[in-house]
Amino acid sequence: MSRDERTDDHTDEYTGEQVTMAPLLSVEQVSKSFAGNRVLTEVSFEVERGEVLALVGENGAGKSTVLSLVTGLLAPDSGRVVYDGAPVRAWSPHRARAAGIGSVQQELSLNPHQSVAENVFLGAWPSRRGLVRARDLAARARPLLERVGLDVDPRTRAGRLPLGRQQLVELAKALAGEPRLLILDEATSALDEDQVGAVFRVVRELRDQGGSVIFVSHRMAELFAVSDRLTVLKDGAVMATRERDRTDHDDIVRLMVGRELSDLFPEKASGDGDGDEAGEGDVKRDGPVGPVEPVLSVRGLTVPGACSGVDLDLAPGRILGLGGLQGQGQREVLRALFGLARHTGRSTLDGRPVRLSSPRDAIRHRIAYVPEDRKTEGVHTARSVRHNLALPSLRTLAPANRLTTVSRTAEARLVAELIDRLRIKASSPAQEARRLSGGNQQKVALAKWLPTEPRVLLLAEPTRGIDIGTKREIYHLLRRLADDGLAVLVTSGDTMELVGLCDEVAVLYEGTVVDRLMGPALTEERLVRASVMGTATGIREPAAGPTTPGPETAAPTETAPTETAPAETAPAETAPAETAPAETAPAETAPAETAPVVTASAEAVPVETPAETAGMTNHAETPVMTNHAETPVITTPAETAPAEAPPSVAAPVETATSVAAPVETATSVAVPVVNPGQEPAIDETDRPDPSGSVAHA
């Protein structure tokens, strides 16, 4: 919608003259400084009624400061803010909200211990005679949650929701105030494609009703998909304002950073590890060629309620990505490898079994982790940049390993080196981390691990909420670290990021790896298809076994556990003799040679371990499955009659009706499998838990 098409004018009903309506918001010549550091210089822009204005700029350009002035968190040093035709005075967040300004910030403001409904109406709970009824609160919250596309019980504790869903709760909270001006400051950075679509529907609906939106995002496609105009900030000043239909991506990037960014992603290593040739147009650099021995290998990694049977090989010099839709277990895989989540499976480091049951174990084995939520997990925001950068290295900075004292000289030298190496923009090492921009906070979260000389680097959403210039710096840094011999594992919701940065991507669907893409096969199209459809190797659904298993076929997944009667034989309490092993069968039971016993093998039986069983042990060395591939599949001699023999031969009259009944009475299967008629295991992470406990540690 162009500016001329917006309904900013109306006709006076008495004079018949065309009257121009004032913009809903005007920021006029606003300047702001912190401790003598000028962050805004005479910034001016307008937001028309019924318009979506995109505010664009690198981290540190001044976007968040401008929005803080609009919402009343800060007061300008000079200039003024005009809202609905009147200059704002003694502005505060409460007054801004009462005037119809709602905002959703990138960093969450929810109370994790209160319910979703309580957070939606926080500060404005409906009450009767001073009492708040939870039922009424939930009933009022449901329409707002449906409006933002969130299907969740309003009584669920907010802290139990994934990050993306919490962000949608923030949006519902802003809509509860019926805003005329909605500010979305990186509100889509943690959302998947469907959730972003829900946000866009809300934005367009509000615009069509005459409301206005200020939209901030570092995803260029989102800016052009939903905005009417784009205002570009650089170094605290407005560079230009462009109509969306009269500009393009390159023009906006040029205004943001002052240069072309044709080399956003670094060149990849020349070897893909499997011998695949590089596709046409792929740029490769010198690196490991051919198969590389992994530093860290994981087999059968299972986190109850999140992922199961994940196999990964992290090799030096290579960047492995975990793709898939949000909430498919990627985050839990990284947390398990750093010892933050209870898990089962087998982990080996340089071929030797290792135990990763705590962050202490991971750090001892030189594994580093940069979490996705940098403000609550990655950086100590209340401490200085110096404290954050030196924290993992205190043991080496202490003279003679005495942790009671730290060499200030060595600490200052280390901090200065890291600030220079990662180009961290801070007024001084003593500046509080919370005063840094999001991109510089992310650099601090990554830089603090480098002095520990990690061998494995785990990164969750490394560029979430970061401007395009800082993204480029981090991409090139990660490639340099990989070239120096690090094994890097990255999770990201940005498909282009995974394709451009990673040497290989393992796609997760419902907690299971369904595809592995590398070389010419690593394209956005294939990655998206595997993510949304769960296609690839049949892992998504257990293959239906033949009606009559042959000698080479193991028992199908419907086979009951050994402690219960088989589904296709008579119940154990009515026909105990028929389910006995062949060597103890009574006279009326078929001879042993006509009742082959099938011994399940690890590779032949798709086992679905229940979450409560898998969570009983937390030893990384313990394999998930106890049956071994070297166990013979069938113990029947060669002359034994095949399983497809007629019922009169393969089963006595007393046992049931199925031809394969004797075959399915396996006694050597040690792993529980799914009972007949039982639904497959479902990820319960996002469902309300009556017990109040979190499904994954």
ABEGO torsion letter per residue (X at the ends): XBAAABBABBBBAAAGBBBBBBBABBBBGBBBBBGGBBABBGBBBBBBBGBBBBBBEBBGAGAAAAAAAAAGABBBABEBBBBGGBBBBGBBAAAAAAAGBBBBBABBABBAABBAAAAAABGABBBBGGBBBAAAAAAAAAAAAAAAGBBBBAABBAAABBAAAAAAAAAAAAAAAGBABBBBBGAAAABBAAAAAAAAAAAAAAAAAGBBBBBBBABAAAAAAABABBBBBBGGBBABBBBAAABBAAAAAAAAAGBBBABABBBBBABAGAGBBBBBGBBBBBBBBEBBBBABBBBGBBBBGABBGBBBBBBBGBBBBBBEBBGAGAAAAAAAAAGABBBBEBBBBGGBBBBBABAAAAAAAGBBBBBABAAAAABBAABBAAAAAAAAAAAAABBGGBAABBBAAAAAAAAAAAAAAAGBBBABAABBAAABBAAAAAAAAAAAAAAAGBABBBBBGAABGBBAAAAAAAAAAAAAAAAAGBBBBBBBABAAAAAAABABBBBBBGGBBABBBBEAABBAAAAAAAAAAGBGAGAABBBBBBABBBAABBBBAABBBAABBBAABBBAAABAAAABBAAABBAABBBAAABBBBBBBAAABBBBBBAAAAAABABAABBABABBAABBABABBAABBBAABBAAAABBAABBABAAAAAABBAABABBBBBBGBBBBBBAAABBBAAGBBABX
